[in-house]
Every structure is written in C-alpha cells, then in structure tokens.
Amino acid sequence: MRVLVVSQYFWPESFIINDIVTTLKKKGMTVEVLTGKPNYPQGKTFIGYHACGFEKEFYKGVLINRIPLFPRGKGRICLALNYLSFVVSGLLFAPFLLRNKKYDIIFIYSLSPILQAIPALYLGWLKRCPVVLWLQDLWPESLVATGYFKSRVIIGAIRYVVRFIYRNADLILVQSRAFEESVRNLASATPVVYYPNSFDNVFVNPAIEDLPVIEGLGEGFSVMFAGNIGSAQAVSVIVDAASLLKEYAEIHFFILGDGSARQWMLEEAGKRELINLHLTGSYPFEMMPRLLEQASVLLVTLADKPIFALTVPSKMQAYMAAGRPIIACLNGEGARMVVEAGAGMVTAAEDPWALADTILCLYRLTPSERKKMGENGRRYSQNNFDHERLVDQLIGYLHSVSNGSQNISK
C-alpha cells in the first residue's frame, strides 16, 4: 500500500506521527510525508532549513517533501499566517511537488490547524484516492478556547470549513472518545472511529546516552511538567502552586519544554522569588523517557474550558509509559483516564490551591504507594496504548478504506 502522510508538523519536531510513519514503513507500507518547514514550538524555522522553497530529505528511509511555511513567530497574526501558509502552499505547490506519483490512500495527522486537511483533500481528488483524517483537536472549539479568534463571523466561517472537511473525508479517527459526538454532528455520513494516541517506541527502548545534568532533579520531591508551555496548558496554575508551596524546601517544580508562555513563567518566577520553580528548556525527545523517570510525580495541566474537558493530552500516554505517578490538573476525559488507570490523582483545572494540596498529598505518601500508582499507569498504557498494536489497527483501517469497505469496526 502506498500511503501519503500529510502533517504540518513532522520530524525534527517531536510528535507521535514520526514514530507512526517509521512503523508503517517497517510493516511493509510505502510511505511518503508532505509537511512544512520545522518551527514548532520555538516559532522560528529550525537551523538548516529555510521558510521558502521546496526541500526533500529522508527520515529513517522515509521521503519527506517539504513545502514553504511561514513560521509561527509570536502573536495571533503570525499564527494565522502560519496556518494559512500551509494551506496555500499545499494547494499551489504540493500537486507539482508530487506530480506523477500515485498513492492508494492519504492519511492526515491533524493537530491544529485542521485547515491542513484542505490541500490533502485536494490531493485526494487529484490522485483519485481516499483520505483518512486523524483528529487531535476539535475545531473551531480549540480556537475559541485559546482565545486566538473571537469574531463570531470568523468562527462561523471556520465551522463551515470544518463541516466541509469532515464530510469529504472517507474516515475520521478521533483521539478521544469524548470527541465522537461533536464530530458526528458535523460529519454527516462519514464514519467516525475512536483511535487513541500510542506511547512512542522510545519508551520501549529508552536512549542509553548520557543525560544532561538538571540541578536538583532526583533530590527531594520533584514535580515535573514536560511539553508545550502555552495558553492551553494554563501554566499560571503551576506558578501559583509553586508560590503556595515555596516554604516546603524539598518540593521543587521542573518545567521541561518551550512555548509562548515560557518567558512569562520565567518573569513570574523572578518576581515572586520562586527558587523552587525551574524552567530548564527543551531536550531531545529520545531523552524524555529517562528524564521523566527521574521525577517523583509528573504534572499535566489544561485550561478550564469545555473543549479541554473533551481532550486527552498527548503527553498522557508518555507519562503513563514512564511509570511515574501523575497529577492531572484538568477536567473531563483526561482526568477520567487517570482515575480509571489508578495512575495518580486529579484536581480541578486552574485551581492552584487544590493543585498544591494534591502535591502535598502525594508528597506525604510512602515511596511504595507512589510506585504502585506509576506501575498502574504503565500497565494501563501497555493494555490500551501499545504502539505496535495500534499501528496494526491503523493499517487495518487504511486497507478497509482503500478497498472501499463499509465495515469499519468502532
């Protein structure tokens, strides 16, 4: 089977689609990738790449076709240009870049923006092949929740575009069961199937190279947050909780990653003299399993918005695979998963006092009690998010759609 994967984000940006692509190839699929120029999350085009022009390169034997992309930068205007530039580049240049090539199916990895599906659908029409859409976010709900766009006219127009995308896909996969109703309301006859994120293969065989020294990590009681530091993560709750707990000398917060709110966190830590809050920067993805394992507990946060109650943060699978207790400072589906797994404790989104109390509760547990939570999470992850099994399931969906089968198991 010849598969074209369309994703605005791809290696060297760190997303699960990287591992899915290489596993598809390993399992006998012929895979190519159409993507933009890497710039997430820093907002600047990575060194060695240029925002303009076409580029071709290989990642573990998979051909990557890169089209021009305006970097995210900072602010709403740059983000809007980033989103739109992939759509325009995909429509104008992708047909030329992929001329004379045939595919059996197109697979879209749809983080925000879902607009990236538009050139993929156009390519599907040109190549006369079906299109499968894997949703990681709900649009336009995600835009409303993050506050980037507030105009009812713009939101209404985007909802119309989303309806068009859903109804012209041949299959929609959703990463959270809570997405299903909302997607089906717009998708009409297009099948909608729950297909969760897996944990990356790097958690099965962690890298063995020497780790960077993060001062204080591994000492006392460490609360680690890893990933994008942005408005959706409502990281102010972390700063407030760190302020409430600064009298506890053994409790320290370690924030690994980058994003639009990182500078604000640094400034607040300085203003409040929070010597217990450490923003250490980003690290290669291959190092993350061993870094996560050094934490006493792992923290995931989301804003107190209805859309985020439906979302399972992609880091949840990685956290569980790392085998450490989880504090889920969020509402809805993500919190339900932690409770169901017995993998940690949950607290309401954006409530710093409740978060501080929950951290203290875990701090006062015995190491064996915390270890059991971590083991519960790892077991749940292996039973529900095993990478190889889920990729086999994905291949089954791709074959079914390519063959025109209507019998897609939910």
HUKA-V727021 format. One record per residue. PHI is phi in whole degrees, 0 to 359 (NA if undefined). OMEGA is omega as a letter, one per 20 degrees, with the letter a starting at -180 (* if undefined). Layout:
BEGIN
PHI/OMEGA ; PHI/OMEGA
END
This chain:
BEGIN
NA/r ; 261/a ; 243/r ; 257/r ; 265/r ; 251/a ; 206/r ; 297/a ; 244/r ; 200/r ; 316/j ; 276/r ; 290/a ; 262/r ; 218/a ; 298/a ; 299/r ; 302/a ; 287/r ; 297/a ; 299/a ; 291/r ; 289/r ; 302/r ; 296/a ; 299/a ; 270/r ; 101/r ; 278/r ; 265/a ; 238/r ; 232/a ; 236/r ; 249/a ; 210/r ; 259/r ; 269/a ; 298/r ; 204/a ; 258/j ; 263/a ; 297/a ; 90/r ; 242/r ; 301/a ; 301/r ; 301/a ; 97/r ; 238/r ; 232/a ; 299/a ; 265/r ; 81/r ; 265/r ; 216/r ; 234/r ; 206/a ; 243/r ; 235/a ; 51/r ; 86/a ; 257/r ; 286/r ; 250/r ; 255/a ; 251/r ; 248/a ; 303/a ; 210/r ; 286/a ; 295/a ; 299/a ; 57/r ; 228/r ; 96/a ; 291/a ; 294/r ; 296/r ; 295/r ; 297/r ; 295/r ; 299/a ; 299/a ; 289/a ; 295/r ; 292/r ; 296/a ; 296/r ; 299/a ; 296/a ; 288/a ; 277/a ; 252/a ; 300/r ; 301/r ; 289/a ; 297/a ; 254/a ; 300/r ; 65/r ; 256/r ; 244/r ; 228/r ; 272/a ; 198/r ; 245/a ; 242/a ; 255/r ; 267/a ; 252/q ; 288/r ; 297/j ; 262/r ; 293/r ; 302/r ; 297/r ; 288/a ; 298/r ; 296/r ; 294/r ; 296/r ; 297/r ; 297/r ; 300/r ; 293/a ; 295/a ; 273/a ; 56/r ; 225/a ; 288/a ; 232/r ; 248/a ; 247/r ; 252/a ; 275/r ; 256/a ; 225/r ; 261/r ; 245/j ; 274/a ; 304/a ; 295/r ; 295/r ; 297/a ; 295/a ; 277/r ; 79/a ; 291/r ; 229/a ; 240/a ; 294/r ; 296/r ; 294/a ; 294/r ; 298/r ; 296/r ; 294/r ; 294/r ; 299/r ; 297/r ; 296/r ; 300/r ; 301/r ; 299/a ; 297/a ; 302/a ; 282/r ; 256/r ; 279/r ; 266/r ; 202/r ; 243/r ; 256/a ; 237/a ; 280/r ; 226/r ; 300/a ; 289/r ; 284/a ; 303/a ; 299/a ; 298/a ; 291/a ; 298/a ; 297/a ; 255/a ; 274/a ; 58/a ; 272/a ; 293/r ; 298/r ; 237/a ; 228/r ; 289/r ; 217/a ; 283/r ; 292/r ; 260/r ; 273/a ; 295/r ; 299/r ; 297/r ; 279/r ; 280/r ; 232/a ; 300/r ; 299/a ; 255/a ; 292/a ; 298/r ; 270/r ; 294/r ; 276/r ; 254/a ; 304/r ; 93/r ; 288/a ; 97/r ; 249/r ; 61/a ; 240/a ; 252/r ; 252/a ; 249/r ; 246/a ; 229/r ; 131/a ; 294/r ; 250/a ; 221/a ; 293/a ; 296/a ; 277/r ; 47/a ; 291/r ; 299/r ; 295/r ; 290/r ; 298/a ; 295/r ; 294/r ; 298/r ; 293/r ; 292/a ; 253/a ; 291/r ; 283/r ; 270/a ; 298/a ; 276/a ; 266/r ; 229/r ; 255/r ; 239/a ; 251/a ; 256/r ; 134/a ; 212/r ; 155/a ; 295/a ; 260/a ; 296/a ; 298/r ; 299/r ; 297/r ; 299/a ; 294/r ; 294/r ; 299/r ; 290/a ; 299/a ; 268/a ; 55/a ; 270/r ; 285/r ; 264/a ; 244/a ; 239/r ; 258/a ; 268/a ; 94/a ; 261/r ; 224/r ; 305/a ; 302/a ; 298/a ; 274/a ; 300/a ; 304/a ; 286/r ; 289/r ; 298/a ; 293/r ; 277/a ; 280/r ; 286/r ; 218/r ; 248/a ; 247/r ; 235/a ; 229/r ; 217/r ; 292/a ; 275/r ; 232/a ; 306/a ; 298/a ; 284/r ; 290/r ; 269/a ; 263/r ; 254/a ; 304/a ; 297/r ; 289/a ; 300/r ; 296/r ; 294/r ; 301/a ; 296/a ; 296/r ; 287/r ; 74/r ; 245/r ; 300/a ; 243/r ; 254/a ; 256/r ; 266/a ; 198/a ; 248/r ; 81/a ; 297/r ; 296/r ; 295/r ; 301/a ; 295/r ; 296/r ; 295/a ; 300/a ; 281/a ; 66/a ; 264/a ; 165/a ; 229/a ; 239/r ; 212/a ; 298/r ; 299/r ; 58/r ; 244/a ; 294/r ; 291/r ; 294/r ; 296/r ; 298/r ; 297/a ; 292/r ; 298/r ; 296/r ; 299/r ; 291/r ; 301/a ; 273/r ; 289/r ; 284/r ; 305/a ; 292/r ; 292/r ; 291/r ; 299/r ; 297/r ; 300/r ; 298/r ; 294/r ; 300/r ; 296/r ; 296/r ; 296/r ; 299/r ; 298/r ; 295/a ; 282/a ; 244/a ; 231/r ; 300/a ; 297/a ; 298/a ; 295/a ; 291/r ; 292/r ; 301/r ; 296/r ; 299/r ; 301/r ; 300/r ; 296/a ; 297/r ; 296/a ; 299/a ; 292/a ; 298/a ; 273/r ; 78/a ; 286/r ; 263/a ; 264/r ; 263/a ; 291/r ; 264/*
END
